[in-house]
Protein backbone atom coordinates (compact mmCIF):
# COMPACT_ATOMS: atom_id res chain seq x y z
CA UNK A 1 0.00 0.00 0.00
CA UNK A 2 1.25 3.48 -0.86
CA UNK A 3 1.53 6.11 1.83
CA UNK A 4 -1.07 8.90 1.51
CA UNK A 5 -0.17 11.88 -0.68
CA UNK A 6 0.11 15.26 1.04
CA UNK A 7 -0.20 18.66 -0.62
CA UNK A 8 2.88 20.85 -0.43
CA UNK A 9 4.84 23.59 -2.14
CA UNK A 10 8.20 23.14 -3.83
CA UNK A 11 10.87 25.84 -4.22
CA UNK A 12 13.86 25.09 -6.43
CA UNK A 13 16.21 27.29 -4.40
CA UNK A 14 17.09 29.40 -7.44
CA UNK A 15 13.92 31.40 -7.94
CA UNK A 16 11.17 32.45 -5.57
CA UNK A 17 8.56 30.65 -7.62
CA UNK A 18 6.29 28.30 -5.68
CA UNK A 19 5.37 25.00 -7.37
CA UNK A 20 2.35 23.09 -6.02
CA UNK A 21 3.33 19.45 -5.49
CA UNK A 22 2.17 16.28 -3.81
CA UNK A 23 4.43 14.56 -1.32
CA UNK A 24 4.55 10.83 -0.64
CA UNK A 25 6.80 9.29 1.98
CA UNK A 26 8.09 5.93 0.79
CA UNK A 27 11.70 4.74 0.90
CA UNK A 28 12.50 8.30 -0.07
CA UNK A 29 10.42 11.46 -0.02
CA UNK A 30 8.75 11.55 -3.43
CA UNK A 31 7.81 14.94 -4.80
CA UNK A 32 5.53 15.17 -7.80
CA UNK A 33 4.31 18.26 -9.59
CA UNK A 34 3.93 19.57 -13.10
CA UNK A 35 7.16 18.70 -14.92
CA UNK A 36 8.65 17.75 -11.60
CA UNK A 37 9.48 14.34 -10.17
CA UNK A 38 11.96 14.09 -7.35
CA UNK A 39 12.90 11.48 -4.77
CA UNK A 40 14.94 12.79 -1.89
CA UNK A 41 16.86 10.22 0.21
CA UNK A 42 15.63 10.41 3.79
CA UNK A 43 19.18 10.39 5.13
CA UNK A 44 19.90 13.70 3.38
CA UNK A 45 16.91 15.62 4.64
CA UNK A 46 17.19 18.55 7.03
CA UNK A 47 14.39 20.69 8.44
CA UNK A 48 14.36 24.47 8.47
CA UNK A 49 13.43 26.58 11.44
CA UNK A 50 9.68 27.14 11.07
CA UNK A 51 6.69 27.59 13.38
CA UNK A 52 4.38 24.56 13.40
CA UNK A 53 2.30 23.42 11.69
CA UNK A 54 4.41 24.75 8.83
CA UNK A 55 7.32 22.46 8.06
CA UNK A 56 10.12 23.18 5.59
CA UNK A 57 12.55 20.45 4.56
CA UNK A 58 15.14 19.83 1.88
CA UNK A 59 18.39 17.98 1.21
CA UNK A 60 21.09 19.34 3.51
CA UNK A 61 23.39 21.76 1.74
CA UNK A 62 20.94 22.37 -1.11
CA UNK A 63 18.68 25.35 -1.76
CA UNK A 64 15.74 23.23 -2.88
CA UNK A 65 12.98 22.66 -0.31
CA UNK A 66 9.35 21.78 0.17
CA UNK A 67 6.86 23.26 2.61
CA UNK A 68 3.77 21.57 3.99
CA UNK A 69 1.54 21.63 7.06
CA UNK A 70 0.49 17.98 7.41
CA UNK A 71 1.16 16.84 10.98
CA UNK A 72 1.20 13.13 10.19
CA UNK A 73 3.84 13.57 7.48
CA UNK A 74 5.90 15.76 9.83
CA UNK A 75 5.80 13.08 12.52
CA UNK A 76 6.69 10.32 10.05
CA UNK A 77 9.65 12.30 8.73
CA UNK A 78 10.87 12.99 12.25
CA UNK A 79 10.82 9.31 12.92
CA UNK A 80 12.56 8.24 9.74
CA UNK A 81 15.06 10.99 8.88
CA UNK A 82 18.13 10.55 11.07
CA UNK A 83 19.52 14.01 10.46
CA UNK A 84 16.37 16.10 10.20
CA UNK A 85 17.55 18.36 13.01
CA UNK A 86 21.25 17.94 12.83
CA UNK A 87 22.00 21.40 14.16
CA UNK A 88 19.40 20.99 16.89
CA UNK A 89 19.44 17.35 17.99
CA UNK A 90 17.33 18.01 21.10
CA UNK A 91 14.29 18.68 18.94
CA UNK A 92 13.90 15.09 17.76
CA UNK A 93 14.62 11.45 18.49
CA UNK A 94 18.10 12.20 17.22
CA UNK A 95 19.23 13.04 20.71
CA UNK A 96 19.60 9.51 21.99
CA UNK A 97 21.49 8.55 18.86
CA UNK A 98 23.84 11.47 19.32
CA UNK A 99 24.44 10.63 22.95
CA UNK A 100 25.20 7.02 22.07
CA UNK A 101 27.54 8.15 19.37
CA UNK A 102 29.27 10.55 21.68
CA UNK A 103 29.86 7.73 24.11
CA UNK A 104 31.09 5.46 21.33
CA UNK A 105 33.33 8.20 20.03
CA UNK A 106 34.63 8.89 23.51
CA UNK A 107 35.50 5.26 24.04
CA UNK A 108 37.11 5.18 20.63
CA UNK A 109 39.28 8.19 21.34
CA UNK A 110 40.61 6.34 24.35
CA UNK A 111 41.03 3.26 22.16
CA UNK A 112 42.94 5.35 19.67
CA UNK A 113 45.48 6.28 22.26
CA UNK A 114 45.94 2.63 23.20
CA UNK A 115 45.65 0.75 19.91
CA UNK A 116 46.21 3.36 17.23
CA UNK A 117 43.79 4.36 14.51
CA UNK A 118 43.65 1.39 12.14
CA UNK A 119 42.75 -1.10 14.85
CA UNK A 120 39.90 1.09 15.97
CA UNK A 121 38.78 1.74 12.41
CA UNK A 122 38.47 -1.97 11.83
CA UNK A 123 36.21 -2.36 14.83
CA UNK A 124 34.17 0.77 14.34
CA UNK A 125 33.47 0.67 10.59
CA UNK A 126 30.73 -2.00 10.58
CA UNK A 127 28.77 -0.28 13.36
CA UNK A 128 28.63 3.19 11.83
CA UNK A 129 24.90 3.78 11.26
CA UNK A 130 23.88 3.31 7.64
CA UNK A 131 22.44 6.82 7.46
CA UNK A 132 25.73 8.37 8.55
CA UNK A 133 27.68 6.22 6.11
CA UNK A 134 25.28 7.19 3.33
CA UNK A 135 25.76 10.87 4.01
CA UNK A 136 29.52 10.55 4.15
CA UNK A 137 29.43 8.63 0.88
CA UNK A 138 27.49 11.45 -0.74
CA UNK A 139 29.96 14.03 0.50
CA UNK A 140 32.98 11.99 -0.63
CA UNK A 141 31.32 11.36 -3.99
CA UNK A 142 30.97 15.10 -4.57
CA UNK A 143 34.56 15.64 -3.51
CA UNK A 144 35.88 12.96 -5.85
CA UNK A 145 33.95 14.51 -8.70
CA UNK A 146 35.73 17.76 -8.01
CA UNK A 147 39.18 16.16 -7.72
CA UNK A 148 38.68 14.39 -11.05
CA UNK A 149 37.49 17.58 -12.71
CA UNK A 150 33.76 16.77 -12.69
CA UNK A 151 33.82 14.09 -15.40
CA UNK A 152 30.37 13.73 -17.01
CA UNK A 153 28.10 10.90 -15.93
CA UNK A 154 27.54 8.28 -18.65
CA UNK A 155 24.00 6.96 -18.62
CA UNK A 156 22.99 5.99 -22.13
CA UNK A 157 19.62 4.38 -21.34
CA UNK A 158 19.98 0.96 -23.04
CA UNK A 159 23.51 0.56 -21.64
CA UNK A 160 22.37 1.60 -18.21
CA UNK A 161 19.62 -1.01 -18.37
CA UNK A 162 22.19 -3.72 -19.15
CA UNK A 163 24.38 -2.53 -16.29
CA UNK A 164 21.46 -2.43 -13.85
CA UNK A 165 20.42 -5.97 -14.74
CA UNK A 166 24.01 -7.14 -14.34
CA UNK A 167 24.32 -5.51 -10.91
CA UNK A 168 20.98 -6.95 -9.87
CA UNK A 169 22.08 -10.42 -10.88
CA UNK A 170 25.43 -10.14 -9.13
CA UNK A 171 24.09 -8.75 -5.86
CA UNK A 172 20.86 -10.75 -5.49
CA UNK A 173 21.05 -12.68 -2.21
CA UNK A 174 24.64 -11.50 -1.79
CA UNK A 175 23.91 -10.20 1.69
CA UNK A 176 25.57 -6.85 1.10
CA UNK A 177 24.98 -4.29 3.87
CA UNK A 178 23.52 -1.86 1.30
CA UNK A 179 22.45 -2.08 -2.33
CA UNK A 180 25.45 -0.72 -4.23
CA UNK A 181 24.82 2.38 -6.34
CA UNK A 182 27.07 2.45 -9.40
CA UNK A 183 27.84 5.62 -11.33
CA UNK A 184 29.86 5.55 -14.55
CA UNK A 185 31.83 8.69 -15.32
CA UNK A 186 33.69 9.40 -18.53
CA UNK A 187 37.35 9.46 -17.66
CA UNK A 188 40.54 8.43 -19.44
CA UNK A 189 41.83 6.45 -16.48
CA UNK A 190 40.77 2.86 -15.92
CA UNK A 191 39.58 2.63 -12.34
CA UNK A 192 36.72 1.85 -10.03
CA UNK A 193 36.36 3.44 -6.62
CA UNK A 194 34.16 2.26 -3.80
CA UNK A 195 32.97 4.94 -1.40
CA UNK A 196 31.19 4.70 1.94
CA UNK A 197 27.49 3.86 1.73
CA UNK A 198 27.91 1.39 -1.15
CA UNK A 199 28.64 3.98 -3.82
CA UNK A 200 30.86 2.71 -6.61
CA UNK A 201 32.29 5.14 -9.15
CA UNK A 202 33.40 3.44 -12.37
CA UNK A 203 35.67 5.47 -14.65
CA UNK A 204 34.73 4.68 -18.23
CA UNK A 205 38.20 3.66 -19.37
CA UNK A 206 37.83 0.55 -17.25
CA UNK A 207 34.97 -0.53 -19.52
CA UNK A 208 36.99 0.45 -22.60
CA UNK A 209 39.97 -1.61 -21.41
CA UNK A 210 37.96 -4.69 -20.48
CA UNK A 211 38.16 -7.27 -23.27
CA UNK A 212 35.28 -9.37 -21.97
CA UNK A 213 32.21 -8.49 -19.91
CA UNK A 214 33.57 -10.81 -17.24
CA UNK A 215 36.73 -8.76 -16.81
CA UNK A 216 34.63 -5.70 -16.11
CA UNK A 217 32.17 -7.65 -13.93
CA UNK A 218 35.06 -9.24 -12.05
CA UNK A 219 36.41 -5.81 -11.09
CA UNK A 220 32.89 -4.67 -10.17
CA UNK A 221 32.42 -7.79 -8.04
CA UNK A 222 35.73 -7.03 -6.34
CA UNK A 223 34.40 -3.56 -5.49
CA UNK A 224 31.26 -5.18 -4.07
CA UNK A 225 33.63 -7.12 -1.84
CA UNK A 226 34.88 -3.79 -0.48
CA UNK A 227 31.24 -2.79 0.09
CA UNK A 228 30.60 -6.03 1.98
CA UNK A 229 33.61 -5.46 4.24
CA UNK A 230 32.93 -1.72 4.82
CA UNK A 231 36.48 -1.07 3.60
CA UNK A 232 35.81 2.52 2.45
CA UNK A 233 34.42 3.34 5.88
CA UNK A 234 37.49 1.79 7.49
CA UNK A 235 39.73 3.81 5.22
CA UNK A 236 37.78 6.93 6.01
CA UNK A 237 38.08 6.32 9.73
CA UNK A 238 41.76 5.50 9.43
CA UNK A 239 42.48 8.53 7.26
CA UNK A 240 40.63 11.02 9.38
CA UNK A 241 41.26 9.35 12.71
CA UNK A 242 40.44 11.32 15.74
CA UNK A 243 39.20 14.32 13.79
CA UNK A 244 36.39 12.19 12.39
CA UNK A 245 35.48 10.99 15.85
CA UNK A 246 35.61 14.52 17.14
CA UNK A 247 33.36 15.65 14.32
CA UNK A 248 30.89 12.94 15.32
CA UNK A 249 30.76 14.36 18.81
CA UNK A 250 30.34 17.87 17.48
CA UNK A 251 27.79 16.78 14.90
CA UNK A 252 29.70 18.25 11.98
CA UNK A 253 29.84 15.05 9.98
CA UNK A 254 30.62 16.47 6.62
CA UNK A 255 33.35 18.78 7.88
CA UNK A 256 34.96 19.79 4.66
CA UNK A 257 38.63 19.28 5.51
CA UNK A 258 37.97 15.66 6.43
CA UNK A 259 36.01 15.00 3.28
CA UNK A 260 38.73 16.55 1.12
CA UNK A 261 41.34 14.33 2.73
CA UNK A 262 39.20 11.25 2.40
CA UNK A 263 38.29 11.97 -1.22
CA UNK A 264 41.98 12.23 -2.00
CA UNK A 265 42.73 9.05 -0.08
CA UNK A 266 40.00 7.11 -1.87
CA UNK A 267 41.61 7.90 -5.20
CA UNK A 268 45.27 7.49 -4.46
CA UNK A 269 45.59 5.03 -1.58
CA UNK A 270 45.00 1.32 -1.75
CA UNK A 271 43.65 -0.99 0.89
CA UNK A 272 45.68 -3.53 2.78
CA UNK A 273 46.73 -6.82 1.25
CA UNK A 274 44.21 -8.61 3.48
CA UNK A 275 41.39 -6.34 2.36
CA UNK A 276 42.28 -6.84 -1.32
CA UNK A 277 42.45 -10.61 -0.90
CA UNK A 278 39.09 -10.65 0.84
CA UNK A 279 37.54 -8.55 -1.94
CA UNK A 280 39.01 -10.94 -4.52
CA UNK A 281 37.41 -13.89 -2.74
CA UNK A 282 34.08 -12.08 -2.94
CA UNK A 283 34.64 -11.46 -6.62
CA UNK A 284 35.29 -15.15 -7.31
CA UNK A 285 32.17 -16.08 -5.37
CA UNK A 286 29.93 -13.43 -7.02
CA UNK A 287 31.16 -14.34 -10.49
CA UNK A 288 30.75 -18.04 -9.94
CA UNK A 289 27.21 -17.60 -8.63
CA UNK A 290 26.02 -15.19 -11.29
CA UNK A 291 27.23 -17.27 -14.23
CA UNK A 292 30.44 -15.43 -15.09
CA UNK A 293 34.06 -16.38 -15.55
CA UNK A 294 35.59 -16.13 -12.08
CA UNK A 295 39.14 -16.05 -13.52
CA UNK A 296 38.54 -12.94 -15.66
CA UNK A 297 39.56 -10.67 -12.80
CA UNK A 298 42.95 -12.40 -12.79
CA UNK A 299 43.21 -11.89 -16.55
CA UNK A 300 42.65 -8.15 -16.37
CA UNK A 301 44.98 -7.83 -13.37
CA UNK A 302 47.74 -9.62 -15.24
CA UNK A 303 47.26 -7.37 -18.24
CA UNK A 304 47.47 -4.38 -15.94
CA UNK A 305 50.71 -5.67 -14.48
CA UNK A 306 52.17 -6.17 -17.95
CA UNK A 307 50.99 -2.76 -19.04
CA UNK A 308 52.84 -1.32 -16.08
CA UNK A 309 56.02 -3.28 -16.89
CA UNK A 310 56.07 -1.95 -20.43
CA UNK A 311 56.33 1.55 -19.01
CA UNK A 312 55.76 3.12 -22.40
CA UNK A 313 54.52 6.28 -20.80
CA UNK A 314 50.92 5.34 -21.37
CA UNK A 315 50.27 3.33 -18.24
CA UNK A 316 46.51 3.50 -18.59
CA UNK A 317 46.21 1.22 -15.65
CA UNK A 318 48.47 3.10 -13.29
CA UNK A 319 45.60 4.32 -11.21
CA UNK A 320 43.79 1.00 -10.94
CA UNK A 321 47.08 -0.57 -10.03
CA UNK A 322 47.82 1.95 -7.34
CA UNK A 323 44.44 1.61 -5.69
CA UNK A 324 44.51 -2.17 -6.13
CA UNK A 325 48.07 -3.23 -5.35
CA UNK A 326 49.77 -6.66 -5.25
CA UNK A 327 48.49 -7.39 -8.73
CA UNK A 328 50.49 -10.42 -9.85
CA UNK A 329 50.28 -12.15 -6.52
CA UNK A 330 46.54 -11.57 -6.46
CA UNK A 331 46.04 -12.93 -9.96
CA UNK A 332 47.71 -16.18 -8.95
CA UNK A 333 45.56 -16.46 -5.86
CA UNK A 334 42.35 -15.75 -7.81
CA UNK A 335 43.10 -18.46 -10.35
CA UNK A 336 43.79 -20.93 -7.57
CA UNK A 337 40.48 -20.09 -5.89
CA UNK A 338 38.41 -20.03 -9.06
CA UNK A 339 39.63 -23.30 -10.50
CA UNK A 340 38.78 -24.08 -14.10
CA UNK A 341 35.07 -24.80 -14.10
CA UNK A 342 34.00 -21.23 -14.92
CA UNK A 343 36.71 -20.49 -17.52
CA UNK A 344 35.24 -19.18 -20.75
CA UNK A 345 31.78 -18.44 -19.37
CA UNK A 346 30.33 -15.04 -20.34
CA UNK A 347 28.27 -13.04 -17.88
CA UNK A 348 26.72 -10.99 -20.74
CA UNK A 349 26.08 -12.01 -24.33
CA UNK A 350 27.80 -10.16 -27.19
CA UNK A 351 24.84 -7.85 -27.83
CA UNK A 352 24.50 -6.84 -24.18
CA UNK A 353 28.24 -6.28 -23.89
CA UNK A 354 28.33 -4.11 -27.03
CA UNK A 355 25.42 -2.09 -25.62
CA UNK A 356 27.13 -1.67 -22.26
CA UNK A 357 30.37 -0.58 -23.94
CA UNK A 358 28.44 2.35 -25.41
CA UNK A 359 27.35 3.71 -22.04
CA UNK A 360 29.22 6.99 -22.65
CA UNK A 361 27.77 7.60 -26.08
CA UNK A 362 25.48 10.22 -24.57
CA UNK A 363 28.35 12.47 -23.45
CA UNK A 364 30.97 14.33 -25.51
CA UNK A 365 34.26 12.58 -26.36
CA UNK A 366 36.67 12.34 -23.47
CA UNK A 367 39.38 14.88 -23.21
CA UNK A 368 42.95 13.66 -23.01
CA UNK A 369 44.33 13.41 -19.55
ZN1 LIG B 1 40.36 -3.39 -4.13
Boltz pocket constraint, residues with backbone or C-beta under 6 A from the ligand:
constraints:
  - pocket:
      binder: B
      contacts: [[A, 222], [A, 226], [A, 271], [A, 275], [A, 276], [A, 279], [A, 323], [A, 324]]
      max_distance: 6.0
